[in-house]
Amino acid sequence: MSAEPNTRVPSDLVRLARPIEARAQAAARARIDAATRRRHQVGRTPRPELPHPVVQSSAVAARSVGWSRSTYERAKAVVVAAERDPERFGPIAAEMDRTGRVAGAYDRMRALQVRPPPAAVVRLSRAERTAARRARILALDAAGYTLDQIAHDVGVDPNHVRVVIRVAGGAPSRQRQQVGRIDHDAAVERLVAQAAPPDLVVDAIDWAAVDHARVPDWDARLKAAVDVLHAIRKKLRDRGAHGPEGGAP
């Protein structure tokens, strides 16, 4: 018995037709298998012109809701896409139901399928932002920049820079605060020394006794520090590739 196509939206018609399609497909396969067995029994090869059960069942399902097979296939594709990815394709299925226009919804769905989904926006937590800012401040301080230069780069007050450095166990040089002259080799040496904790310190830590509640913060700070170290290594490799004559005047 056919459904009433004028009283239901396309998504509802697809949901009505899909069980009919499944039953028709199973029946069509059974008929084809039976016909194949009979032809084998009398020594004949199967007839290649037998309709494919998927095509048959799709046509049966389409007729059950008053559609052509192509309209049913398109509407079903939109519904299936919306079921698999409601965020991307749900609005298209909703628009199809509102307007009743299957072909247009199908075309929009296909266009969206070939377009890659937007990249996820990585949002750092407050702790991660703080850790990244702290690592940047300490790296610039180790490189010999003045408080004002660091504050301008990071976008904070110089007093905040001073506090971060002191909490980390350092103290900004008076000379660097006043004139900002940098011993570049010494700055790099300090960076390398700070980046490599002694093995004895690492081995002395009982990692099982570490407070697990503080692990996310430590991990975020280490990640930020590793990113800074990768940038420093790249600058060193670039400098080494240019040789003695490649330095800045």
C-alpha positions in Angstrom: 0.0 0.0 0.0 1.4 3.4 -1.0 2.1 6.1 1.6 0.4 9.5 1.2 3.2 11.7 -0.3 1.2 15.0 0.1 0.9 14.8 3.8 4.5 14.1 4.8 7.9 15.8 4.4 10.6 14.2 2.3 12.5 12.9 5.3 9.4 11.1 6.6 8.8 9.6 3.2 12.4 8.3 3.1 11.9 6.7 6.5 8.7 5.1 5.3 10.3 3.8 2.1 13.6 2.4 3.5 12.0 -0.6 5.2 10.1 -1.3 2.0 13.3 -1.1 0.0 15.0 -3.5 2.4 12.2 -6.0 2.1 12.0 -5.6 -1.7 15.8 -6.1 -2.0 15.7 -9.2 0.1 12.8 -10.6 -2.0 14.6 -9.7 -5.3 17.8 -11.4 -4.2 15.8 -14.5 -3.3 14.1 -14.6 -6.7 17.4 -14.1 -8.5 19.1 -16.8 -6.4 16.2 -19.2 -7.1 16.3 -18.5 -10.8 20.1 -19.0 -10.8 19.8 -22.4 -9.1 17.1 -23.5 -11.5 19.2 -22.6 -14.5 22.2 -24.4 -13.0 20.0 -27.5 -12.5 19.2 -27.7 -16.2 22.7 -26.9 -17.3 22.2 -23.2 -18.3 24.2 -20.2 -17.3 22.4 -17.4 -15.4 20.8 -14.7 -17.5 22.9 -11.6 -17.4 20.0 -9.3 -18.1 18.3 -9.9 -14.8 17.7 -6.6 -13.0 20.0 -5.8 -10.1 18.1 -6.3 -6.8 19.2 -2.9 -5.5 17.8 -1.1 -8.6 14.6 -3.1 -8.3 14.1 -2.5 -4.6 14.9 1.2 -5.0 12.2 1.5 -7.7 9.7 -0.3 -5.5 10.4 1.9 -2.5 10.1 5.0 -4.7 6.7 4.0 -6.0 5.5 3.3 -2.5 5.8 7.0 -1.7 4.8 8.3 -5.1 8.3 9.3 -6.2 10.5 8.4 -9.1 13.5 6.3 -8.3 16.0 9.2 -8.9 14.0 11.5 -6.5 13.9 8.8 -3.8 17.7 8.1 -4.2 18.5 11.8 -3.8 16.2 12.3 -0.8 17.6 9.2 0.8 21.2 10.4 0.2 20.4 13.7 2.0 18.8 11.9 4.9 21.7 9.5 5.3 24.2 12.3 5.2 22.3 14.2 7.9 22.1 11.1 10.1 25.9 10.6 9.8 26.9 14.3 10.3 24.0 16.3 11.7 26.1 19.4 12.2 27.1 19.7 8.5 24.1 18.2 6.7 21.2 18.5 9.2 20.4 22.1 8.1 20.2 20.9 4.5 17.8 18.1 5.4 15.7 20.5 7.4 15.5 22.9 4.4 14.5 20.0 2.2 11.6 19.2 4.5 10.6 22.9 4.7 10.5 23.5 1.0 9.9 20.0 -0.3 12.6 20.5 -2.9 14.7 17.3 -3.1 16.9 18.1 -6.1 18.2 21.4 -4.7 18.9 19.8 -1.3 20.8 17.0 -3.0 22.9 19.4 -5.0 23.9 21.4 -1.9 24.7 18.2 0.0 27.0 17.0 -2.8 28.7 20.4 -2.9 29.3 20.3 0.8 30.6 16.7 0.7 33.4 17.6 -1.7 34.4 20.6 0.4 36.5 19.6 3.5 35.0 20.4 6.9 36.4 23.6 8.5 39.5 23.0 10.7 38.7 22.8 14.4 39.5 26.0 16.3 42.1 25.2 19.0 41.2 27.1 22.1 43.8 27.2 24.8 42.7 27.1 28.4 43.6 29.9 30.7 46.4 27.8 32.3 47.8 27.0 28.8 47.8 30.7 27.8 49.5 31.6 31.1 52.1 28.9 30.6 52.8 30.0 27.0 53.2 33.6 28.1 55.5 32.7 31.0 57.7 30.5 28.7 57.9 33.3 26.2 58.9 35.8 28.9 61.6 33.5 30.3 63.0 32.7 26.8 63.2 36.4 25.9 64.8 37.1 29.3 67.4 34.4 28.8 68.1 35.8 25.3 69.0 39.1 27.0 66.1 41.4 26.1 65.1 44.3 28.4 62.0 44.3 30.5 60.4 46.9 28.3 61.2 44.9 25.2 59.8 41.7 26.7 56.7 43.5 27.9 56.1 45.0 24.4 56.5 41.6 22.7 54.3 39.7 25.1 51.7 42.5 25.6 52.0 42.8 29.4 53.2 45.3 31.9 57.0 45.4 32.6 56.2 44.8 36.3 54.5 41.5 35.4 57.6 40.6 33.4 59.8 41.3 36.5 57.6 39.2 38.7 57.6 36.2 36.3 61.4 36.3 36.1 61.9 36.6 39.9 59.5 33.8 40.6 61.4 31.6 38.1 64.6 32.3 40.2 66.1 35.0 38.0 66.7 38.7 38.2 66.7 41.1 35.3 70.1 42.7 34.7 70.3 46.4 35.6 72.4 46.9 32.5 69.8 45.3 30.3 67.0 47.3 31.9 68.9 50.5 31.1 70.6 50.1 27.7 69.4 46.7 26.4 72.9 45.6 25.1 73.0 41.9 24.6 75.9 39.4 24.7 74.3 37.0 22.1 76.7 34.1 22.7 76.1 34.2 26.5 72.4 34.5 25.9 72.4 31.3 23.8 74.6 29.5 26.3 72.1 30.4 29.1 69.2 29.1 26.9 70.9 25.8 26.3 71.9 25.4 29.9 68.4 26.1 31.2 66.8 23.7 28.6 68.8 20.7 29.8 68.0 19.7 33.5 70.7 17.5 35.0 70.0 13.7 34.8 70.4 13.4 38.6 67.5 15.8 39.1 65.3 13.8 36.7 66.3 10.5 38.2 65.8 11.7 41.8 62.1 12.4 41.2 59.6 9.8 42.4 57.2 10.2 39.5 54.5 8.0 41.1 54.4 10.4 44.1 53.8 13.5 41.9 50.6 15.3 42.5 48.4 14.3 39.6 46.2 17.4 40.0 49.1 19.6 39.0 50.1 17.5 36.0 47.9 19.3 33.4 49.5 22.7 34.3 53.0 21.3 34.2 52.2 19.6 30.9 50.9 22.8 29.4 53.9 24.7 30.5 56.3 22.1 29.2 54.5 22.1 25.9 54.9 25.8 25.6 58.5 25.5 26.5 59.1 22.8 23.9 57.5 25.0 21.2 60.0 27.8 22.2 62.9 25.3 22.1 61.9 24.1 18.7 62.0 27.7 17.4 65.4 28.2 19.0 66.8 25.0 17.4 65.5 26.2 14.0 67.3 29.5 14.4 70.5 27.8 15.4 70.3 25.3 12.5 69.6 28.2 10.1 72.6 30.1 11.6 74.8 27.0 11.2 73.8 26.5 7.6 74.9 30.0 6.6 78.4 29.6 8.1 80.6 32.3 9.6 79.9 34.8 6.9 76.1 34.5 7.2 75.8 36.4 10.5 74.0 39.7 10.9 76.3 42.7 10.7 
